[in-house]
Amino acid sequence: MLGFGDAKKEQKPPSGPRRHVRSWVYVAFGVVLAAGLGLSLYINRTRSKALQREVAGLRQRMEEIDSKAEAARTRATAAEESARQAAVAKDQAEGKRVTAEAEAKQASDRAEEAKQLAATAEQEKQAALAEAERIRKEREEELGRLQEALQKIADTRRTAMGLVMNLDSNAIQFEFNKAVLLSVNRELLSRIAGILLTSKGYSMTVYGHTDDVGSEAYNQELSEKRAKAVRDYLVEAGIGREIIATKGFGKTKPLVVGTTPAARAKNRRVEVEIVDTILNYNLPK
């Protein structure tokens, strides 16, 4: 638009060589700019790949570290379990040791107690044996005294159990076919009872015998009657009935063999067995 005199003239674009120079400048700037951008992209790509490789390496290292850490945790867990089991085993072993020591102590105490009891029992045994020996000697002396006294009345011999008196026809005489005591028999039995009453601790068995005249059954009954007749008189003389037994043998055990009047008189007899009940039954052997 034109003004009053001071208006500027319209400017025209440059032409000729000047215009070409400017174009090349623009081109060069573009090239430089493109080259810079390309270089920047190349550098960025190179850095990106390096970074990727570094990240991949780091990831691999982290995986290795995680694997090692997991293995370490597994070993640590196993070690803890082993330590726990070892502690439990140690406690159990300690408990067993304490129990074993306690049982050993108890066994030792029991053994010592048993030893003391055995020693006490041995002492008691020795004391009992000594007492038994004392009583045995006393009874032996008593049997000797009885034998000596009874021997003055009738034939008296020692046996394993005590004494046996043989009251044959020289001591007691039974009439033929009878079991009645004669007055002379009663006097002799009274003397025997008087000696026996001075002693204690014995039992007696009266055995009856007959001669060979008559049947076995008849003589068996007759021998039993004769044994009971002697027993009854001894009871009347003061000896307890409970300590006197009787048994008849009939004619089965003759004292002498023969059928003469003298032989038959000897076989018509009574035997009195005196058994020391204290010496043979109550004392330890």
C-alpha positions in Angstrom: 0.0 0.0 0.0 1.4 3.4 -0.9 1.6 6.2 1.5 2.4 9.8 1.1 6.1 10.2 0.2 7.6 8.2 2.9 6.3 4.8 1.7 8.9 2.1 1.1 9.4 0.5 -2.1 8.3 -3.0 -2.7 11.2 -5.5 -2.3 11.9 -8.2 -4.8 13.5 -11.7 -4.3 17.2 -12.1 -5.0 18.2 -13.5 -8.3 21.3 -14.9 -9.9 24.3 -16.3 -8.1 23.2 -15.0 -4.8 20.1 -17.1 -4.9 22.1 -20.3 -5.7 24.4 -19.8 -2.7 21.5 -19.6 -0.3 20.0 -22.8 -1.8 23.3 -24.7 -1.2 23.4 -23.4 2.3 20.0 -24.8 3.0 20.9 -28.1 1.5 24.1 -28.3 3.5 22.2 -27.5 6.7 19.7 -30.2 5.9 22.4 -32.7 5.2 24.2 -31.8 8.4 21.0 -31.9 10.3 20.1 -35.3 8.8 23.6 -36.6 9.5 23.3 -35.4 13.1 20.0 -37.1 13.4 21.3 -40.3 11.9 24.4 -40.3 14.1 22.2 -39.6 17.1 19.9 -42.5 16.1 22.9 -44.8 15.5 24.4 -43.9 18.9 21.1 -44.4 20.5 20.6 -47.8 18.9 24.1 -48.8 19.9 23.6 -47.7 23.5 20.2 -49.4 23.5 21.7 -52.7 22.4 24.5 -52.4 24.9 22.0 -51.6 27.6 19.9 -54.6 26.5 23.0 -56.8 26.7 23.8 -55.4 30.1 20.2 -55.9 31.3 20.2 -59.5 30.0 23.5 -60.1 31.7 22.1 -58.6 34.9 19.0 -60.7 34.6 21.1 -63.8 34.1 23.3 -62.9 37.1 20.1 -62.2 39.1 18.8 -65.7 38.1 22.1 -67.3 39.1 22.1 -65.3 42.3 18.4 -66.4 43.0 19.4 -70.0 42.2 22.3 -69.9 44.6 20.2 -68.2 47.2 17.5 -70.9 46.9 20.2 -73.6 47.2 21.6 -71.8 50.2 18.1 -71.6 51.7 17.6 -75.3 51.1 20.9 -76.1 52.7 20.1 -73.8 55.6 16.7 -75.5 56.1 18.4 -79.0 55.9 21.0 -77.8 58.3 18.4 -76.5 60.7 16.5 -79.8 60.5 19.6 -81.7 61.1 20.5 -79.5 64.0 16.9 -79.9 65.4 17.1 -83.7 65.0 20.5 -83.7 66.6 19.2 -81.7 69.5 16.3 -84.1 69.9 18.6 -87.1 69.7 20.9 -85.5 72.2 17.9 -84.9 74.6 16.7 -88.4 74.1 20.2 -89.8 74.6 20.6 -87.6 77.7 17.2 -88.9 79.0 18.2 -92.5 78.3 21.5 -91.9 80.0 19.8 -90.4 83.1 17.2 -93.3 83.0 20.0 -95.8 82.6 21.9 -94.3 85.5 18.8 -94.3 87.7 18.1 -97.9 86.8 21.7 -98.9 87.4 21.5 -97.1 90.8 18.3 -99.0 91.6 19.8 -102.3 90.5 22.8 -101.6 92.6 20.7 -100.8 95.6 18.6 -103.9 95.1 21.7 -106.0 94.8 23.1 -104.5 98.0 19.8 -105.1 99.7 19.7 -108.7 98.4 23.3 -109.2 99.6 22.4 -107.9 103.0 19.3 -110.1 103.1 21.4 -113.1 102.0 23.9 -112.4 104.7 21.2 -112.1 107.3 19.5 -115.3 106.0 22.8 -117.1 106.2 23.3 -115.9 109.7 19.8 -117.0 110.6 20.5 -120.4 108.8 23.7 -120.9 110.8 21.9 -120.0 114.0 19.1 -122.4 113.1 21.5 -125.2 112.3 23.4 -124.6 115.5 20.1 -124.7 117.4 19.1 -127.8 115.5 22.4 -129.4 116.4 21.9 -128.5 120.0 18.4 -130.1 120.0 19.7 -133.1 118.1 22.3 -133.7 120.7 19.8 -133.3 123.5 17.4 -135.8 121.8 20.2 -138.2 121.2 21.1 -138.0 124.8 17.5 -138.4 125.8 17.1 -141.5 123.5 20.3 -142.9 125.0 18.8 -142.4 128.5 15.5 -144.0 127.5 17.3 -146.9 125.9 19.4 -147.5 129.0 16.4 -147.3 131.3 14.1 -149.5 129.1 16.9 -152.0 128.5 16.7 -152.9 132.2 13.1 -154.0 131.7 13.1 -155.6 128.2 15.3 -155.9 125.1 15.5 -152.4 123.6 17.4 -151.5 120.4 18.1 -148.3 118.5 16.6 -147.7 115.1 16.8 -144.9 112.6 13.6 -143.5 114.0 14.1 -144.1 117.7 13.7 -147.2 119.8 12.0 -150.6 119.6 11.2 -152.7 122.7 10.7 -156.4 122.2 8.2 -157.6 124.8 8.5 -161.4 124.2 7.5 -164.2 126.5 10.3 -163.2 128.9 8.6 -159.8 129.3 4.9 -160.3 128.6 3.2 -163.7 128.5 -0.2 -164.1 126.8 -2.1 -167.3 127.5 -2.8 -169.4 124.4 -5.6 -168.0 122.3 -6.1 -165.0 124.7 -5.3 -161.2 124.7 -5.8 -160.6 128.4 -2.9 -159.1 130.3 -1.7 -161.0 133.4 -0.9 -159.2 136.6 2.8 -159.6 136.0 2.4 -158.0 132.6 0.6 -155.0 134.1 3.5 -154.4 136.6 6.0 -154.4 133.7 4.0 -152.0 131.6 3.6 -149.7 134.6 7.4 -149.5 134.9 7.7 -148.8 131.1 5.0 -146.1 131.4 6.8 -144.5 134.3 10.0 -144.1 132.3 8.2 -142.8 129.2 6.4 -140.2 131.2 9.7 -138.6 132.0 10.3 -137.8 128.4 8.5 -135.7 125.8 8.4 -135.4 122.0 7.8 -139.0 120.9 5.0 -141.2 119.5 4.4 -144.9 119.9 3.1 -147.8 117.9 2.3 -151.1 119.6 2.6 -154.1 117.2 0.9 -157.4 118.1 2.2 -160.9 117.0 1.0 -164.5 117.3 2.4 -168.0 116.9 1.6 -170.2 113.9 -1.3 -172.0 115.4 -4.6 -171.2 113.7 -5.7 -169.4 110.5 -4.2 -166.2 109.2 -7.5 -164.3 109.7 -7.9 -165.6 113.3 -4.3 -164.7 114.2 -4.5 -161.3 112.6 -7.5 -160.4 114.8 -5.8 -161.9 117.9 -2.6 -159.9 117.2 -4.6 -156.7 117.0 -6.4 -157.4 120.2 -3.1 -158.0 122.1 -1.7 -154.7 120.7 -4.8 -152.8 121.8 -4.7 -154.4 125.3 -1.1 -153.1 125.8 -2.1 -149.7 124.4 -5.1 -149.4 126.7 -3.0 -150.2 129.8 -0.4 -147.6 128.9 -3.1 -145.0 128.5 -4.5 -146.0 131.9 -0.9 -145.5 133.2 -1.0 -141.9 132.0 0.4 -141.8 128.5 -1.8 -139.9 126.0 -4.0 -142.0 123.8 -3.3 -139.7 120.8 0.4 -140.6 120.7 -0.2 -144.4 120.7 -1.2 -146.3 117.6 -1.7 -150.1 117.2 -1.2 -152.6 114.4 -1.4 -156.4 114.2 0.7 -158.7 112.1 -0.8 -162.0 113.0 1.6 -164.9 112.4 3.3 -163.2 109.4 6.4 -162.0 111.2 7.7 -164.7 113.6 10.6 -163.9 115.7 12.0 -167.4 115.5 11.3 -170.2 113.1 9.8 -173.4 114.6 6.8 -175.1 116.0 8.1 -176.0 119.4 6.4 -174.7 122.5 9.5 -172.5 123.2 9.5 -171.1 119.6 5.8 -170.4 119.7 6.1 -168.7 123.1 8.7 -166.3 121.7 6.5 -165.5 118.7 3.5 -164.6 120.9 4.8 -161.2 121.6 4.3 -157.4 121.5 6.8 -154.8 120.2 6.6 -151.2 121.2 8.2 -148.7 118.7 9.1 -145.3 120.2 9.6 -142.6 117.5 11.3 -139.3 118.4 9.0 -136.8 116.6 11.2 -133.8 117.4 14.4 -135.3 116.1 13.1 -136.9 113.0 10.4 -134.5 111.8 10.8 -131.0 113.2 14.5 -130.4 112.8 16.2 -129.4 109.5 18.6 -131.9 108.0 
